[in-house]
Amino acid sequence: MKKWTRKDLLGLEDLTREELLLLIDQAAAFKEISLRPIKKVPALRGRTVALCFLEPSTRTRASFELAAKRLSADILSFQGSSSSLVKGETVLDTARNIEAMRVDVLVIRDNTSGVPAMVARGVGCSVVNAGDGSHEHPTQGLVDLFTIREKKGRIEGLNVLIVGDILHSRVARSDFWGLVKLGARVTLCGPPTLVPPVMETLGAKVSYRLEEALPEADVVIALRLQLERQQERYIPSFREYTKLYGIDLEKLKTAKPDLIVMHPGPVNRGVELSPEVADGPQSVILEQVTNGIAVRMAALYLVSGTHHGQTAEVPEPSPEGVET
């Protein structure tokens, strides 16, 4: 088994194929824990995980908290609005003070790109990026990779279509790096104003017409319009965007019958996905949420083991899910 040697998990761009597979395989091993009557193992007993969410979050925050609890870690949770950041303290000083309380892993989300990497350079504890600006969202990227492999049995050779606001989406970037490294063919589709042309030079196919790209796809990942990150108007109207790039039952008639539909959430129903598609038989959106706990368990477990100089190994299940 390959060993995890990185102190931090900051993005998928820097990871090797082997590291990506290690994370996904570890998540697969941990998923079974959530199916037990007692959903807990002592893998991180005695360790402390700090959740520092400086940007609103529902799924990611709850997922990390449940992941830490199911590994038996102690949890320290705080938000920017209730911390000394509002008094002028820097994020790095906040992180150093939290580390001084002997925290083992710091999970951080911030609306500015690069903050988790900056914090990781300034502290000795492990840092996990829970989303930074428009840069990356590595654990969501891993959730998508894990879900695709679980539903399709493979990633290599698949045609994966990512539709929507590519320009501002950190999920799109993490998905792209992970998919390409694992051998998928990636097509990015959206309005010309929201699809960076530079992505073609990195190995993606770019399309501005959903009706041309959708029939070739094995997987489609719809993205939310990131209005909170847009400094100017990139589309004429929601109505026009939905007409051209929203996925509804009529458009799905042209798709492969075994196509799976994904979305990192939150879903703007009636914009990027119609309610019938979001709740339909091809949707695996709620399965992504379920898989998010296993993936974040894997991330916390692997970086925590490295921080303490230990070999990361999958814990053996105890009888009937009872802690040993």
C-alpha positions as CSV (number, residue, x, y, z in Angstrom):
1,M,0.0,0.0,0.0
2,K,1.3,3.5,-0.9
3,K,2.0,5.8,2.1
4,W,0.7,9.3,2.5
5,T,3.6,11.7,3.1
6,R,2.1,15.2,2.8
7,K,1.5,17.3,5.9
8,D,-1.4,19.1,4.2
9,L,-4.2,18.7,1.6
10,L,-4.3,22.0,-0.2
11,G,-5.4,21.0,-3.8
12,L,-5.6,18.3,-6.4
13,E,-3.3,20.0,-8.9
14,D,-0.2,19.1,-6.9
15,L,-1.2,15.5,-6.2
16,T,0.0,12.5,-8.1
17,R,-2.2,9.8,-9.6
18,E,-1.1,7.4,-6.8
19,E,-2.0,9.9,-4.1
20,L,-5.4,10.5,-5.6
21,L,-6.1,6.8,-5.7
22,L,-4.8,6.4,-2.1
23,L,-7.4,9.0,-0.9
24,I,-10.2,7.4,-2.9
25,D,-9.3,3.9,-1.7
26,Q,-9.1,5.1,1.8
27,A,-12.6,6.7,1.5
28,A,-14.0,3.5,0.1
29,A,-12.7,1.7,3.2
30,F,-14.2,4.3,5.5
31,K,-17.7,4.4,3.8
32,E,-18.7,1.2,5.5
33,I,-18.4,2.8,8.9
34,S,-21.3,5.1,8.2
35,L,-23.5,2.0,7.5
36,R,-22.9,0.5,10.9
37,P,-25.3,0.8,13.9
38,I,-22.6,2.5,15.8
39,K,-21.0,4.9,13.3
40,K,-17.6,5.4,15.0
41,V,-14.0,4.0,15.1
42,P,-11.2,5.1,17.4
43,A,-8.8,6.0,14.5
44,L,-8.3,9.6,15.7
45,R,-9.1,9.3,19.4
46,G,-7.0,11.8,21.3
47,R,-6.5,14.0,18.2
48,T,-8.1,17.5,17.8
49,V,-9.6,18.8,14.6
50,A,-10.3,22.6,14.3
51,L,-12.9,23.7,11.8
52,C,-12.2,27.3,10.7
53,F,-15.0,28.3,8.3
54,L,-14.6,31.9,7.3
55,E,-17.2,31.6,4.5
56,P,-20.7,30.2,4.7
57,S,-21.1,26.5,4.2
58,T,-23.6,23.8,4.9
59,R,-22.6,20.5,3.3
60,T,-18.8,20.8,3.6
61,R,-18.9,22.0,7.2
62,A,-21.4,19.4,8.4
63,S,-19.5,16.7,6.4
64,F,-16.1,17.6,8.1
65,E,-17.7,17.7,11.5
66,L,-19.3,14.3,11.1
67,A,-16.1,12.9,9.6
68,A,-14.1,14.0,12.6
69,K,-16.7,12.6,15.0
70,R,-16.9,9.2,13.3
71,L,-13.1,9.0,13.7
72,S,-13.5,9.8,17.4
73,A,-11.5,13.1,17.2
74,D,-12.2,16.1,19.4
75,I,-13.6,19.1,17.5
76,L,-13.0,22.8,17.9
77,S,-15.4,24.8,15.7
78,F,-15.4,28.5,15.0
79,Q,-16.5,31.1,12.4
80,G,-14.9,34.3,11.4
81,S,-17.9,36.4,12.5
82,S,-17.5,35.1,16.1
83,S,-13.6,35.2,16.3
84,S,-10.9,37.8,16.8
85,L,-10.8,38.3,13.1
86,V,-13.5,40.9,13.5
87,K,-11.1,42.7,15.8
88,G,-8.4,42.9,13.2
89,E,-6.4,39.8,13.9
90,T,-4.9,38.2,10.8
91,V,-6.0,34.7,9.7
92,L,-2.4,33.5,10.2
93,D,-2.3,34.8,13.7
94,T,-5.6,33.2,14.4
95,A,-4.3,29.9,13.1
96,R,-1.1,30.1,15.1
97,N,-3.1,30.7,18.3
98,I,-5.3,27.7,17.5
99,E,-2.2,25.6,16.9
100,A,-0.8,26.7,20.2
101,M,-3.8,24.9,21.8
102,R,-2.2,21.7,20.4
103,V,-4.6,21.2,17.5
104,D,-3.6,18.4,15.1
105,V,-5.5,19.3,12.0
106,L,-6.9,22.7,10.9
107,V,-9.7,22.6,8.3
108,I,-10.0,26.1,6.7
109,R,-12.4,27.7,4.3
110,D,-11.9,31.2,3.1
111,N,-13.3,33.4,0.3
112,T,-9.8,34.5,-0.7
113,S,-7.7,32.2,-2.9
114,G,-4.4,31.0,-1.4
115,V,-5.3,31.5,2.3
116,P,-5.1,27.7,3.3
117,A,-1.7,27.5,1.6
118,M,-0.4,30.6,3.3
119,V,-1.6,29.2,6.7
120,A,0.0,25.8,6.0
121,R,3.4,27.5,5.5
122,G,3.0,29.3,8.8
123,V,1.9,26.5,11.1
124,G,3.2,23.0,12.0
125,C,-0.1,21.3,12.3
126,S,-1.8,19.7,9.2
127,V,-4.0,22.0,7.1
128,V,-6.9,20.8,4.9
129,N,-8.3,23.2,2.4
130,A,-12.1,23.2,2.6
131,G,-12.4,25.7,-0.3
132,D,-10.5,28.9,-1.0
133,G,-11.9,31.6,-3.3
134,S,-12.0,30.5,-6.9
135,H,-8.9,28.4,-6.5
136,E,-9.7,24.8,-5.4
137,H,-12.0,22.7,-3.3
138,P,-10.0,19.5,-3.1
139,T,-12.2,17.4,-0.9
140,Q,-15.3,18.1,-3.1
141,G,-13.1,17.1,-6.1
142,L,-12.3,13.9,-4.3
143,V,-16.0,13.3,-3.6
144,D,-16.8,13.6,-7.3
145,L,-14.0,11.3,-8.3
146,F,-15.1,8.7,-5.7
147,T,-18.7,8.9,-6.7
148,I,-17.9,8.6,-10.4
149,R,-15.7,5.5,-9.8
150,E,-18.4,4.0,-7.5
151,K,-21.2,4.5,-10.0
152,K,-19.2,3.8,-13.2
153,G,-16.6,1.3,-12.0
154,R,-13.8,3.4,-13.4
155,I,-12.7,6.9,-14.3
156,E,-10.1,6.2,-17.0
157,G,-11.6,6.6,-20.5
158,L,-14.8,8.3,-19.4
159,N,-16.1,11.5,-21.0
160,V,-16.9,13.9,-18.2
161,L,-18.8,17.1,-19.0
162,I,-18.6,20.1,-16.6
163,V,-21.3,22.7,-17.3
164,G,-21.7,26.2,-16.0
165,D,-19.6,28.9,-14.3
166,I,-16.1,27.4,-14.9
167,L,-14.4,30.8,-14.4
168,H,-15.3,31.2,-10.8
169,S,-15.7,27.5,-9.7
170,R,-13.1,26.0,-7.4
171,V,-14.9,22.7,-7.7
172,A,-14.4,22.7,-11.5
173,R,-10.7,23.2,-11.0
174,S,-10.3,20.4,-8.5
175,D,-12.5,18.1,-10.6
176,F,-10.5,18.9,-13.7
177,W,-7.1,18.2,-12.2
178,G,-8.3,15.0,-10.6
179,L,-10.2,13.7,-13.7
180,V,-7.3,14.4,-16.1
181,K,-4.7,12.7,-13.8
182,L,-7.0,9.6,-13.6
183,G,-7.4,9.3,-17.3
184,A,-10.8,10.9,-18.0
185,R,-11.6,13.1,-21.0
186,V,-12.9,16.4,-19.7
187,T,-15.2,18.9,-21.6
188,L,-15.9,22.3,-20.2
189,C,-19.1,23.9,-21.4
190,G,-20.7,27.3,-20.7
191,P,-21.0,30.8,-22.0
192,P,-17.8,32.1,-23.5
193,T,-17.5,34.7,-20.7
194,L,-17.5,31.9,-18.1
195,V,-15.1,29.4,-19.7
196,P,-11.4,30.4,-19.5
197,P,-9.8,29.6,-22.9
198,V,-6.6,28.7,-21.1
199,M,-8.2,25.4,-20.0
200,E,-7.7,24.0,-23.5
201,T,-3.9,24.3,-23.2
202,L,-4.1,22.3,-20.0
203,G,-5.9,19.3,-21.7
204,A,-9.6,20.2,-21.5
205,K,-12.0,20.3,-24.5
206,V,-14.0,23.5,-24.5
207,S,-17.5,23.8,-25.9
208,Y,-20.0,26.6,-25.9
209,R,-23.0,24.5,-27.1
210,L,-24.5,22.1,-24.6
211,E,-26.5,20.3,-27.3
212,E,-23.2,19.3,-28.9
213,A,-21.4,18.2,-25.8
214,L,-24.1,16.4,-23.8
215,P,-24.6,13.4,-26.2
216,E,-21.0,12.3,-25.8
217,A,-20.9,12.5,-22.0
218,D,-20.8,9.6,-19.6
219,V,-21.0,12.0,-16.6
220,V,-22.3,15.5,-16.4
221,I,-21.4,17.8,-13.5
222,A,-23.6,20.9,-13.4
223,L,-22.2,24.0,-11.6
224,R,-24.0,26.8,-9.8
225,L,-23.5,30.4,-11.1
226,Q,-21.1,31.9,-8.6
227,L,-22.8,35.3,-8.4
228,E,-21.1,36.2,-5.1
229,R,-17.7,36.0,-6.9
230,Q,-18.7,37.8,-10.0
231,Q,-17.6,41.4,-10.1
232,E,-19.4,42.2,-13.3
233,R,-22.3,40.8,-15.4
234,Y,-21.2,37.7,-17.4
235,I,-24.6,36.6,-18.7
236,P,-27.6,38.6,-20.1
237,S,-30.1,36.9,-17.9
238,F,-30.9,33.7,-15.9
239,R,-33.6,32.9,-18.4
240,E,-31.2,32.9,-21.3
241,Y,-28.6,30.9,-19.3
242,T,-31.2,28.3,-18.4
243,K,-32.4,28.0,-22.0
244,L,-28.9,27.4,-23.3
245,Y,-27.1,25.6,-20.5
246,G,-29.7,24.4,-18.0
247,I,-30.3,20.7,-18.1
248,D,-33.9,19.5,-18.2
249,L,-35.7,16.3,-19.3
250,E,-35.9,17.5,-22.9
251,K,-32.1,17.9,-23.2
252,L,-31.5,14.6,-21.4
253,K,-33.3,12.8,-24.3
254,T,-30.2,13.3,-26.4
255,A,-27.9,11.9,-23.7
256,K,-26.7,8.4,-23.1
257,P,-29.2,6.3,-21.1
258,D,-26.6,5.5,-18.4
259,L,-25.5,9.1,-18.0
260,I,-25.1,10.2,-14.4
261,V,-25.9,13.8,-13.3
262,M,-23.9,15.4,-10.5
263,H,-23.9,18.7,-8.7
264,P,-21.7,19.9,-5.8
265,G,-24.5,22.0,-4.3
266,P,-26.3,24.1,-3.5
267,V,-28.6,23.6,-6.5
268,N,-30.4,26.5,-8.0
269,R,-33.5,24.5,-9.1
270,G,-34.8,25.7,-12.5
271,V,-31.5,27.3,-13.4
272,E,-28.7,24.8,-13.9
273,L,-30.9,21.8,-13.3
274,S,-34.7,21.3,-13.6
275,P,-36.3,19.8,-10.5
276,E,-37.2,16.7,-12.5
277,V,-33.5,16.1,-13.3
278,A,-32.2,17.0,-9.9
279,D,-34.5,14.5,-8.3
280,G,-34.5,12.0,-11.2
281,P,-33.1,8.5,-11.6
282,Q,-29.9,9.7,-13.2
283,S,-29.1,12.1,-10.4
284,V,-26.5,11.0,-7.8
285,I,-26.4,14.4,-6.0
286,L,-27.5,13.0,-2.6
287,E,-25.0,10.1,-3.0
288,Q,-22.3,12.7,-3.4
289,V,-23.3,14.2,0.0
290,T,-23.2,10.7,1.6
291,N,-19.8,10.1,0.1
292,G,-18.5,13.4,1.3
293,I,-18.3,12.1,4.9
294,A,-16.1,9.1,3.8
295,V,-13.9,11.2,1.7
296,R,-13.3,13.8,4.5
297,M,-12.7,10.9,7.0
298,A,-9.9,9.8,4.6
299,A,-8.5,13.2,4.3
300,L,-8.4,13.9,8.1
301,Y,-7.0,10.4,8.8
302,L,-4.2,10.6,6.3
303,V,-2.9,14.1,7.1
304,S,-3.2,13.4,10.8
305,G,-1.1,10.3,10.5
306,T,1.6,12.2,8.6
307,H,1.6,15.0,11.2
308,H,2.4,12.5,13.9
309,G,5.0,10.7,11.9
310,Q,2.9,7.5,11.6
311,T,2.1,5.2,8.7
312,A,-1.4,5.7,7.4
313,E,-3.2,2.4,7.3
314,V,-6.9,1.5,7.1
315,P,-8.1,0.6,10.6
316,E,-9.5,-2.9,10.9
317,P,-13.3,-2.9,11.6
318,S,-14.1,-3.9,15.1
319,P,-16.9,-6.5,15.7
320,E,-20.4,-5.1,15.0
321,G,-19.0,-1.6,14.8
322,V,-18.2,-1.3,18.5
323,E,-15.1,0.6,19.5
324,T,-12.1,-1.3,20.8
